[in-house]
Every structure is written in structure tokens, then in C-alpha cells.
Amino acid sequence: MQSKAKKLRELCEQALAIDGDCDFGKSSYITSGINRRGVLSIKNIKFFKLPRDPDGVYAIGNYNWNDDAYILARIEWCEEDKRDRAMYLSAIQLEAIRDKFKLTRLGYKNVYRVVGVETDESERQNGFGFLLYTMLLTEYGMNILGDFEQYTGARKLWKRLSETDGIQVDIVNIASCSKEFENIELDSISDSRVWLSQLRYKDLNNKPKGAKSKEELKEIKVANNLRLISKNVGYKMKIEYLPDSFINTLRLG
């Protein structure tokens, strides 16, 4: 039997994750506290402006000690520190899979698997997770492969990607290296072509191995092997990049 502490921890993780995309666990880059960091904690930094916020300055780049983690931030003056700081809005941890699943045979290049996504709690309704994904697809030329277990926030994001002109979302089977569906529009956040419901998945996995029927074992196998993958097929970002020299105008203390 599970200990009360373990059950409580699982319950808390579900409660936290259901409203976000998913989380980084022990590798969290955005906390529930103050998440203003030094601008220099982001390397390969690019500054840009958004049409919806003409007075704001945003930045994207790699987390300073993790090349596969990308950070989206807004540059803000911090009165307490008397300097400009990077307010982390959304972060994504990726894994370069190279040709682990032979996806190049299906025409995918520069494929990265999503390990975790995190958006600041106060910014989750402002589309910054979507902005980060689309910048990785368009500005960095990535094909992004989703994970098999996704919470509500991530499913909503994938649904929005599938509805966006210029972004293609496919369903691939990583076990058979086959494309199951191409250029789809997800019909809901429980689209049965790719997802089991979270409750169904948990029910199946909680059953002892010998208690699962052949049909249930097949259901689990299919769910584990199906993935969403996205790529840019003409989407244009509406952003204005600032020159690299912009960093020299910041008050870094």
C-alpha cells in the first residue's frame, strides 16, 4: 500500500500540474515566489518586442547552465535591486532526440522531445507558453515531439497549435516509426486519436500486471507510443527583434 505521504505528494502534483502545462519537478526554473533573475542568467539571448505590448521588451534564450532549456522572459526594472531584471514567463526543458525514433524517415528534422514545460502561474492566461512553442518552431527551426502523458494545460496548447495556420501537427507512432495522422486539428483536449483520458490511463496502470486484459495491455501500449509532433509550415511570427547591442542599454548594476 502507498504511504499517506506518497499519496498526498501525488495528489499535490496532480493538483499543481492540471492547471499548467506540466512541471520540471526538481529542475524547476519558475517558482511560486519571486522569479526575477539576472539578465545574464540567459545566454544566447535575443531581445524583441510584441505588437500587443509596444512598450515592453521581451527576451528568449537558453538557461545559463542548460543548453536544452529555453526561457521566455520580460525585462523589468526592479526597484528593490535598482537594476533591470528578467521576469521569467515560461520555460521549456527539451531533449535532442537526434534520430532515436528514426523520425527522419518521416521527414522530420531537428527533433526535440518535450521533457517539461512551466509557465508562471500569474501569466498562464496570457499565451506565453504558446509564444515560446511557436518561437522554437519558427525562429529555431525545431520539430517538437510531445510526451505521452500530458496534463490539461499542455493539451490545450497542442490543440491551439493544431488550429493555427502555418503550424502542422501530426500524430506519429514512435514504436513503428509511422505517421498515423497528418496535419490534424485536435477536436478536444481528450482527442481519442492520441490521448487516453487521464483517469483511464491511471486506472489501467494501477491494475496489477496479471489483471490487465489483452485489450487493456494493447490500449496502454498504443497510448505510450503515440506522440504529437509539430513543425512550422509557413507560420510567421509578429515580433520585432532588437539589435544585440540593446543589452548595453540595460541597467544591470
Summary of the structure (lengths in Angstrom):
residues: 253
radius of gyration: 19.7
end to end distance: 54.1
largest distance: 64.8
contacts: 719
relative contact order: 0.15
helix: 31%
strand: 32%
